[in-house]
Amino acid sequence: MNKRLLFGLTLAAISAITIPTLPTLAQTQNRIKIGDLQQRTNGTTVSGKVTQIVGNDFIIDDGTGQLVVDAGPRWWREINLKSGEQVTVIGELGRGGELDAFSITRADGSVIDIRPTQGPPPWAGGARRDRGARPSSLSR
């Protein structure tokens, strides 16, 4: 078989497989419905209404389901959300099924940075860790 023909057929087959999946790959950075969350992923964005709050953990409801969001320990940063508040959370789905928050954006656009997207959380090591590394403000 001609090498050019074989190359063309191979390229066509790869294109037929990959091109239909491109919209799916692009959507992974978009908001995901809580009801569709199934696996541990980095950079998951969920929007909804805060329904319950316990410390820095809260439940968010987007109409398709509810999800527990972990915003880190209160001694690191108190987030001061209110029940009924509309928020967008970026984080990663934790082993326990909760969303470990990287940041929380309020309806007014203010952002509460919780932790970096890479590496261990800044509070790893406990409350006795050097607090000089702690952020000076809750929102930007």
C-alpha positions in Angstrom: 0.0 0.0 0.0 1.2 3.5 -0.8 2.8 5.3 2.2 0.9 8.5 1.5 -2.4 6.7 1.3 -1.7 4.8 4.5 -0.7 8.1 6.2 -3.9 9.8 4.9 -6.1 7.0 6.2 -4.4 7.0 9.6 -4.8 10.8 9.9 -8.5 10.5 8.9 -9.1 7.8 11.5 -7.4 9.8 14.2 -9.4 12.9 13.3 -12.6 11.0 13.3 -11.9 9.8 16.8 -10.5 13.0 18.3 -12.5 15.9 16.8 -15.9 14.8 18.2 -14.3 14.7 21.7 -12.9 18.3 21.6 -16.1 19.9 22.8 -16.1 17.5 25.7 -12.5 18.4 26.6 -13.4 22.1 26.5 -16.4 21.6 28.7 -14.3 20.1 31.6 -13.2 23.7 32.5 -16.9 24.9 32.5 -19.3 24.6 35.3 -20.4 21.1 36.1 -23.9 20.2 37.5 -23.6 18.7 41.0 -25.7 15.8 39.9 -23.0 15.0 37.2 -20.0 14.9 39.6 -18.6 11.4 39.7 -14.9 11.3 39.8 -12.0 13.2 41.3 -11.0 16.0 39.0 -8.9 19.2 39.3 -10.4 22.6 38.6 -14.1 21.7 38.9 -16.4 24.7 39.0 -19.8 24.5 40.6 -22.3 27.3 41.1 -25.4 27.3 43.4 -27.0 28.5 46.5 -25.6 28.0 50.0 -28.2 26.0 52.0 -26.4 25.1 55.2 -23.2 26.2 56.9 -21.1 24.5 59.7 -17.9 26.4 60.3 -16.1 26.7 57.0 -17.9 23.7 55.5 -21.2 24.4 53.7 -23.7 22.8 51.4 -24.2 24.2 47.9 -27.3 23.3 45.9 -27.5 24.0 42.1 -31.0 22.4 41.5 -29.5 19.1 40.3 -28.1 18.1 43.7 -26.3 19.1 46.8 -22.6 19.1 47.5 -20.5 19.6 50.7 -17.8 22.2 50.2 -14.7 22.2 52.4 -13.2 25.7 52.6 -10.4 24.8 55.0 -10.1 25.3 58.8 -11.6 28.4 60.4 -8.3 29.2 62.2 -6.7 29.7 58.8 -9.5 31.9 57.3 -13.1 32.5 58.2 -15.2 32.7 55.1 -18.4 34.2 56.6 -20.9 33.0 54.0 -24.6 33.3 54.7 -27.4 30.7 54.0 -29.1 31.6 50.7 -26.0 33.3 49.2 -25.3 32.5 45.6 -21.7 31.4 45.0 -19.4 29.9 42.5 -16.8 27.5 43.9 -13.6 26.3 42.1 -12.0 23.2 43.7 -11.3 19.5 43.4 -13.5 16.6 44.3 -12.0 15.1 47.4 -11.8 11.4 48.4 -14.8 11.7 50.7 -17.0 13.2 48.0 -16.7 16.8 49.2 -15.5 19.6 47.0 -12.2 21.0 48.4 -12.4 24.7 47.6 -9.6 26.6 45.9 -11.7 29.8 45.7 -15.2 31.0 46.2 -16.7 33.8 44.2 -19.7 35.7 45.6 -22.6 37.1 43.5 -21.0 40.6 43.8 -17.9 39.3 42.2 -15.7 39.4 45.3 -13.3 36.3 45.5 -12.3 34.5 48.6 -9.0 32.7 47.9 -8.8 29.5 49.9 -5.7 27.7 48.7 -3.5 27.2 45.7 -4.6 24.7 43.0 -1.3 22.8 43.3 0.5 21.2 46.2 -0.7 20.8 49.8 -2.9 23.4 51.4 -1.1 26.2 53.2 -2.6 25.1 56.5 -1.0 21.6 56.3 1.0 21.2 59.4 -1.7 22.4 61.8 -2.6 25.6 63.7 0.9 26.0 65.1 2.4 26.6 61.6 3.9 30.0 60.9 0.9 32.3 60.6 3.0 34.9 58.7 2.1 33.0 55.5 -1.6 33.5 56.2 -3.4 35.8 53.7 -4.1 39.3 55.0 -7.6 39.7 53.5 -10.5 37.4 52.8 -11.4 38.8 49.4 -9.9 40.8 46.6 
